[in-house]
Amino acid sequence: MSETLPTEDEFARLREIFSRIPYVRLLGMEFVSAERGAATFALDVRDDLTRMGGILHGGAIVSLLDTAAAFAVHTLLDAESRTVTIELTTHFLRPASAGRVEARARVLRAGRRILFISAEVTDQTGVLIATATTTYVRQG
């Protein structure tokens, strides 16, 4: 197995964490992949996630970005560590109204307490929908 990929035990821990988050189930997110310092999640555009005009709600996009970022961070943590988002800046570039969107996040810098992450959402053709930078703090 590559050094950049989580071990089978680490990946199982990430999947178990994902399975315990009711909100991601509510939105219908899919855990696509993870590697050390990075994670990818997806979401199908559905009518119940759209706003007026039939485009994917910005809140669903931000949730996808934040979840991908959180799991990118979790690939670097031990099982007892906890973090929380302290800042998230999003730029919406284009609407998405159908198909599947995917968020890819990667840790840019992981300090002792503060972690900086970059994330982006693309549609199923690879067109950039939104970008985000986010900051997490390790708790405890």
N, C-alpha and C positions, 0 to 999 in steps of 0.2 A: 504494500500500500504506500502511496506517495506521502512524503513528509507533510505536504500541505493539506492533506485530507484528515478529518477527525478519525480516530480509531473507531472500530465497530461499537465499542462501549460508549464512546463520546457521542456518536451519531444516534445511538439508541436513547441516550439521555436527552438529546435535543428533540427527538421525536416525542419522547414522553412529556417533556415540558410543553411542546406544542399541543399535545392532546388534552392538556389540562387548562387551556385558555378558551373559555366559552365564547369570547368575542370573535376570535378567528373563525370558529365554527359558524357563528351567526352570519358573518360576512361571506363564508364559503372559501376562505383562503386555502391554498395548497402549498405545502412545504416542498419545494422543488429540489433544492440541493444546498450543500454547505461545504465549505473548505475552511481551513484555518484563516480567520479574519474576514470571512465573506459568507454571504447567504443569499439565496434566491427564493422568492415566493411569488405565487401567481394568483390571479383572481379572474373569474369569468364575469364579463359585464352582463348583468341581468336587470330586468325592468325594475325590480325592487331596490336596486342600488343606484338608480338614475335620478336626476333632478329634472326640472322643467326643460323641455327641449330634447329629452332622451339621451343626455350625456351622463357619463359616470360621475357621481357626486364627488366633489373634492375631498370630502371627509373619508370616503372609501379609499381614495388614492393616498391620502396622508396616512391612514391606518396601515395600508400595505407597505408604504415606505418605512414607517416606524417599526413595524414588525420585522421586516427584513433587516433593518439596522440593529434591532435588539438581538436577533439571532446571530448576526455577524459578530457582535460583542460576545455572546454566549459561547462561541467557538473558542474563545481565548480564556474563558474562566473555568475554575474548578466547580464542582457540583454545589458547594456551599456558598459561593459568591453570589451577590445580588447587585443589580444596578437599577437606575431609574433615569429616564429621559429628563434632562434639565433645559434643553433647548432644541428646537426643530424649526428650520427655515425651509419653506417649500416654494418652488417656482413652478407654476403651471404653464406649460408651453403650448399644448394642443389638447383639444377634447378627445375623449374616447367614447364611442357610442355602441360598439359591438365587439364581439370576439373576446379575446383573452389579453389581459395586461400582466406584465411581469416586472417585479421590482428586484433589482440587484443592489446589494449594499456591500461596502467594504470598509474595514477599519483603516483610517488614515494614520492614526497615532493612538497608541495605548500607553498612557502614563500610569503611574501608581494609583491615582484616583480618578482622573478624567480621561475619557476616550472620545475621539473625534471620528465621525463616520460620514461617508458620502454615499448617496443612493440615487438611483434613477429608475423611472418607470418607462417601459416601452410597450407599444402595442404589439399585436401578433406579427406584424410585418417588420418590426424593429424600429419603428418611428418613435422618437423620444417624446413622451407625454409630459413628464414632470421630473424635476430634480430636487434633491434635498441635501442639506447638511444638518447633522444632528450631533448633539453632545450628550454623553452619558456620564454619570458619576457612580463610582463603586460605593456601595453602602457598607458600613461597618468595618 
